[in-house]
Amino acid sequence: MEDLIQGFCTVLTGANLGWCFLGVVMGTLVGVLPGLGPVGAMSLLLPVTFTMDTTSALILLAGIYYGSMYGGSTTSILVNVPGEAASVITCLDGNKMAKQGKAGPALTIAAIGSFVAGTIGVVLIMLMAPALARAALKFGPPEYFGIALLGLLLLTRLTGRQVKKSYVMMFFGIALATVGMDPIGGAERFTFGSPTLIQGLDFIPVIMGLYGIAEVLSSTEDIFKPLEVLKVRFRELMPSKQDFKASVGPITRGTVLGFLIGLIPGPANIISTFVSYGVEKKLSKQPERFGNGAIEGVAGPETANNAACCGALVPLLSLGVPFSPLPAVLLGAFMLHNVVPGPTLIQEHPDLFWGLIASMYIGNVMLLVLNLPLVGLFARVASIPGKYLMPLVIVFCFIGAFSVRNSMFDLWVLVIFGFLGYFFRKNGYDPTPLALGMVLGPMLEDSFRQSALLFRGDMLGFFSRPLSGTMMALAMVIILWPLGQRLVKRLRNKNEVIV
């Protein structure tokens, strides 16, 4: 409690309180605006945080991270267009409620569910992260290699529609992470004689190109199309007693399910919404109401995606391993400020850790106060044509890419990966495994080489330790599973032919 009080003292200064407020407002706007998404927005702002205090920078980015989960429900309910991927399922019942004249209760329940999940999620982070960090102090290079490999394989399988394409992107990302000078031997790798490439490829221009510039290019197809927004008045926001009663169970279950799913590798904020919706529909005595304006179909998923965001921060803060794309961008922010998240974060940077936790408490209150009275204003933002917004995105991308190292080379990297990102989207390649491969690649390489030295070249040593052996076995199952499925399918076909 003393540490938490100190964290509140850190946040309740004029500057940090202002950054927290700015972060949650920007997060709400990012959630409201269809297209860019929280990953792209956080990527754009990474260079801006370079000159900021580390705690202030992470408070700002974390505000965007969980704030975007609030904003996404607004356009899903009022416009039937999800502001970000985690709000797709909310369109099913949320927009139907809006067309029935119940937009106010849907928006209020979504905001209350998000607030409850966010608050309880922060409490669970506060309890679980230090305990997991203490356990992680016993980890060695083999355990970190196993965690990184297993997380990368699971994320790759869950984020892409086609596994082969996802693996291609993953290996491409890992290859990009090796460009530059070998950290152990000092040899140049993939530099092609260029002195600029000796420093390696910076993560920020790559991710800003993949998500920022590529989004602009993708949105040019319907950039001039305005969106029709359903109107809702402030006095119409109050739900009925029946709405509150029907939402208690989904909010409770969504909080638990979302947080637990956040602890598992994968796009937790998206997966949790579908799981929550399925659970609520299965438990309902009237499942036919779902898809036709059921308040439970809004309360459960909107609660689950916020809880999942909190759960996904636990492995990042305690192990230093991001289990989904959004924490991967936060890891980039930590690295940009020369802070290594993981088992020693709480000991070495207590003000940063507890300040971040306290800011999430305050930010959730800010979001609840902001989202209800200003819901009409935020909804109108969604109707702004892309022809006004997208040029600003391009300007921010170029300024941000150049400001990291003041290098014209980074601008070329931004443009190249912008066009690559557009090509990937058009051909069904999800850029997320590439970004994750680039983030986890150095950890994967370093821990593998350290393990090789530890085991003196005997790779079976990974299986001699309980934790690393278990994770390596699971990784092998994930890799061999598709081959096993094909083999079983062929055997079945042969048996059918014989019969």
Solvent accessible surface area in square Angstrom, and as a share of the most:
residue,aa,sasa,rsa
1,M,160,0.72
2,E,147,0.66
3,D,73,0.38
4,L,15,0.07
5,I,101,0.51
6,Q,95,0.42
7,G,0,0.00
8,F,59,0.24
9,C,74,0.44
10,T,26,0.15
11,V,0,0.00
12,L,104,0.52
13,T,65,0.38
14,G,68,0.66
15,A,67,0.52
16,N,15,0.08
17,L,60,0.30
18,G,38,0.37
19,W,79,0.28
20,C,0,0.00
21,F,96,0.40
22,L,74,0.37
23,G,0,0.00
24,V,0,0.00
25,V,31,0.18
26,M,54,0.24
27,G,0,0.00
28,T,0,0.00
29,L,54,0.27
30,V,13,0.08
31,G,0,0.00
32,V,0,0.00
33,L,38,0.19
34,P,41,0.26
35,G,40,0.39
36,L,36,0.18
37,G,12,0.11
38,P,10,0.06
39,V,21,0.12
40,G,0,0.00
41,A,6,0.04
42,M,0,0.00
43,S,0,0.00
44,L,16,0.08
45,L,24,0.12
46,L,0,0.00
47,P,7,0.05
48,V,75,0.43
49,T,0,0.00
50,F,100,0.42
51,T,128,0.75
52,M,30,0.13
53,D,93,0.48
54,T,32,0.19
55,T,15,0.09
56,S,8,0.05
57,A,0,0.00
58,L,1,0.01
59,I,2,0.01
60,L,3,0.02
61,L,0,0.00
62,A,2,0.01
63,G,0,0.00
64,I,0,0.00
65,Y,2,0.01
66,Y,8,0.03
67,G,0,0.00
68,S,0,0.00
69,M,0,0.00
70,Y,6,0.02
71,G,0,0.00
72,G,0,0.00
73,S,7,0.05
74,T,5,0.03
75,T,0,0.00
76,S,0,0.00
77,I,0,0.00
78,L,2,0.01
79,V,16,0.09
80,N,75,0.38
81,V,44,0.25
82,P,42,0.26
83,G,2,0.02
84,E,13,0.06
85,A,50,0.39
86,A,0,0.00
87,S,0,0.00
88,V,67,0.38
89,I,12,0.06
90,T,0,0.00
91,C,19,0.11
92,L,85,0.42
93,D,0,0.00
94,G,0,0.00
95,N,7,0.04
96,K,83,0.35
97,M,3,0.01
98,A,11,0.09
99,K,137,0.58
100,Q,97,0.43
101,G,68,0.65
102,K,97,0.41
103,A,9,0.07
104,G,2,0.02
105,P,17,0.11
106,A,0,0.00
107,L,8,0.04
108,T,9,0.05
109,I,1,0.00
110,A,1,0.01
111,A,7,0.06
112,I,47,0.24
113,G,0,0.00
114,S,1,0.01
115,F,52,0.22
116,V,46,0.27
117,A,0,0.00
118,G,3,0.03
119,T,40,0.23
120,I,75,0.38
121,G,0,0.00
122,V,0,0.00
123,V,52,0.30
124,L,55,0.27
125,I,0,0.00
126,M,31,0.14
127,L,111,0.55
128,M,69,0.31
129,A,0,0.00
130,P,21,0.13
131,A,47,0.37
132,L,60,0.30
133,A,3,0.02
134,R,151,0.55
135,A,48,0.37
136,A,1,0.01
137,L,85,0.42
138,K,177,0.75
139,F,46,0.19
140,G,13,0.13
141,P,42,0.26
142,P,0,0.00
143,E,11,0.05
144,Y,42,0.16
145,F,20,0.08
146,G,1,0.01
147,I,12,0.06
148,A,0,0.00
149,L,33,0.16
150,L,23,0.12
151,G,1,0.01
152,L,1,0.01
153,L,6,0.03
154,L,46,0.23
155,L,0,0.00
156,T,0,0.00
157,R,65,0.24
158,L,85,0.42
159,T,22,0.13
160,G,13,0.13
161,R,242,0.88
162,Q,99,0.44
163,V,46,0.26
164,K,140,0.59
165,K,47,0.20
166,S,2,0.01
167,Y,40,0.15
168,V,89,0.51
169,M,2,0.01
170,M,7,0.03
171,F,128,0.53
172,F,69,0.29
173,G,0,0.00
174,I,35,0.18
175,A,46,0.36
176,L,18,0.09
177,A,26,0.20
178,T,27,0.15
179,V,22,0.13
180,G,1,0.01
181,M,100,0.45
182,D,16,0.08
183,P,90,0.56
184,I,99,0.50
185,G,60,0.58
186,G,38,0.37
187,A,60,0.46
188,E,97,0.43
189,R,53,0.19
190,F,118,0.49
191,T,6,0.04
192,F,181,0.75
193,G,70,0.67
194,S,35,0.23
195,P,104,0.65
196,T,44,0.26
197,L,26,0.13
198,I,53,0.27
199,Q,128,0.57
200,G,6,0.06
201,L,31,0.16
202,D,30,0.16
203,F,33,0.14
204,I,5,0.03
205,P,0,0.00
206,V,1,0.01
207,I,3,0.01
208,M,0,0.00
209,G,0,0.00
210,L,0,0.00
211,Y,23,0.09
212,G,0,0.00
213,I,16,0.08
214,A,0,0.00
215,E,16,0.07
216,V,8,0.05
217,L,46,0.23
218,S,27,0.18
219,S,19,0.12
220,T,72,0.42
221,E,114,0.51
222,D,74,0.39
223,I,23,0.12
224,F,143,0.60
225,K,137,0.58
226,P,99,0.62
227,L,60,0.30
228,E,146,0.65
229,V,32,0.19
230,L,59,0.29
231,K,180,0.76
232,V,18,0.11
233,R,143,0.52
234,F,138,0.57
235,R,178,0.65
236,E,80,0.36
237,L,10,0.05
238,M,148,0.66
239,P,6,0.04
240,S,58,0.38
241,K,183,0.78
242,Q,122,0.54
243,D,26,0.13
244,F,78,0.33
245,K,156,0.66
246,A,24,0.19
247,S,1,0.01
248,V,96,0.55
249,G,22,0.21
250,P,4,0.03
251,I,18,0.09
252,T,79,0.46
253,R,88,0.32
254,G,1,0.01
255,T,5,0.03
256,V,85,0.49
257,L,46,0.23
258,G,0,0.00
259,F,5,0.02
260,L,97,0.48
261,I,25,0.12
262,G,0,0.00
263,L,47,0.23
264,I,99,0.50
265,P,15,0.09
266,G,1,0.01
267,P,14,0.09
268,A,2,0.02
269,N,19,0.10
270,I,53,0.27
271,I,52,0.27
272,S,0,0.00
273,T,1,0.00
274,F,99,0.41
275,V,54,0.31
276,S,0,0.00
277,Y,22,0.08
278,G,38,0.37
279,V,45,0.26
280,E,6,0.02
281,K,89,0.38
282,K,179,0.76
283,L,106,0.53
284,S,27,0.17
285,K,200,0.85
286,Q,96,0.43
287,P,57,0.36
288,E,116,0.52
289,R,80,0.29
290,F,14,0.06
291,G,22,0.22
292,N,89,0.46
293,G,16,0.16
294,A,0,0.00
295,I,7,0.04
296,E,26,0.12
297,G,0,0.00
298,V,0,0.00
299,A,0,0.00
300,G,0,0.00
301,P,0,0.00
302,E,1,0.00
303,T,0,0.00
304,A,0,0.00
305,N,0,0.00
306,N,4,0.02
307,A,0,0.00
308,A,1,0.00
309,C,2,0.01
310,C,2,0.01
311,G,0,0.00
312,A,3,0.02
313,L,2,0.01
314,V,0,0.00
315,P,4,0.02
316,L,0,0.00
317,L,1,0.01
318,S,0,0.00
319,L,17,0.08
320,G,3,0.03
321,V,0,0.00
322,P,0,0.00
323,F,23,0.10
324,S,7,0.05
325,P,23,0.14
326,L,10,0.05
327,P,0,0.00
328,A,3,0.02
329,V,1,0.01
330,L,5,0.03
331,L,11,0.05
332,G,10,0.09
333,A,0,0.00
334,F,2,0.01
335,M,105,0.47
336,L,33,0.16
337,H,26,0.12
338,N,138,0.71
339,V,9,0.05
340,V,119,0.68
341,P,7,0.04
342,G,2,0.02
343,P,20,0.13
344,T,51,0.30
345,L,1,0.00
346,I,31,0.16
347,Q,123,0.55
348,E,113,0.51
349,H,63,0.28
350,P,59,0.37
351,D,74,0.38
352,L,9,0.04
353,F,1,0.00
354,W,25,0.09
355,G,0,0.00
356,L,8,0.04
357,I,0,0.00
358,A,0,0.00
359,S,0,0.00
360,M,1,0.00
361,Y,38,0.14
362,I,25,0.13
363,G,0,0.00
364,N,3,0.02
365,V,79,0.45
366,M,35,0.16
367,L,0,0.00
368,L,42,0.21
369,V,94,0.54
370,L,24,0.12
371,N,13,0.06
372,L,38,0.19
373,P,70,0.44
374,L,67,0.33
375,V,8,0.04
376,G,21,0.20
377,L,97,0.48
378,F,10,0.04
379,A,1,0.01
380,R,148,0.54
381,V,26,0.15
382,A,5,0.04
383,S,37,0.24
384,I,72,0.37
385,P,34,0.21
386,G,16,0.15
387,K,80,0.34
388,Y,133,0.51
389,L,44,0.22
390,M,18,0.08
391,P,66,0.42
392,L,99,0.49
393,V,15,0.09
394,I,65,0.33
395,V,78,0.45
396,F,108,0.45
397,C,0,0.00
398,F,74,0.31
399,I,108,0.55
400,G,3,0.03
401,A,0,0.00
402,F,76,0.32
403,S,48,0.31
404,V,17,0.10
405,R,69,0.25
406,N,110,0.56
407,S,23,0.15
408,M,122,0.54
409,F,58,0.24
410,D,1,0.00
411,L,27,0.13
412,W,160,0.56
413,V,7,0.04
414,L,0,0.00
415,V,41,0.24
416,I,93,0.47
417,F,12,0.05
418,G,0,0.00
419,F,119,0.50
420,L,55,0.27
421,G,0,0.00
422,Y,66,0.25
423,F,109,0.45
424,F,16,0.07
425,R,83,0.30
426,K,106,0.45
427,N,63,0.32
428,G,44,0.42
429,Y,54,0.21
430,D,45,0.23
431,P,10,0.06
432,T,12,0.07
433,P,0,0.00
434,L,0,0.00
435,A,7,0.05
436,L,1,0.00
437,G,0,0.00
438,M,12,0.05
439,V,11,0.06
440,L,0,0.00
441,G,3,0.03
442,P,50,0.32
443,M,48,0.21
444,L,21,0.11
445,E,37,0.17
446,D,51,0.26
447,S,6,0.04
448,F,79,0.33
449,R,64,0.23
450,Q,89,0.40
451,S,0,0.00
452,A,25,0.19
453,L,134,0.67
454,L,94,0.47
455,F,34,0.14
456,R,223,0.81
457,G,52,0.50
458,D,75,0.39
459,M,74,0.33
460,L,133,0.66
461,G,8,0.07
462,F,3,0.01
463,F,91,0.38
464,S,84,0.54
465,R,74,0.27
466,P,120,0.75
467,L,73,0.36
468,S,0,0.00
469,G,11,0.11
470,T,77,0.45
471,M,18,0.08
472,M,26,0.11
473,A,46,0.36
474,L,86,0.43
475,A,2,0.02
476,M,92,0.41
477,V,82,0.47
478,I,21,0.11
479,I,87,0.44
480,L,93,0.46
481,W,142,0.50
482,P,33,0.20
483,L,103,0.51
484,G,33,0.32
485,Q,100,0.45
486,R,119,0.44
487,L,107,0.53
488,V,73,0.42
489,K,134,0.57
490,R,160,0.59
491,L,94,0.47
492,R,158,0.58
493,N,73,0.38
494,K,126,0.53
495,N,89,0.46
496,E,124,0.56
497,V,126,0.73
498,I,141,0.72
499,V,160,0.92
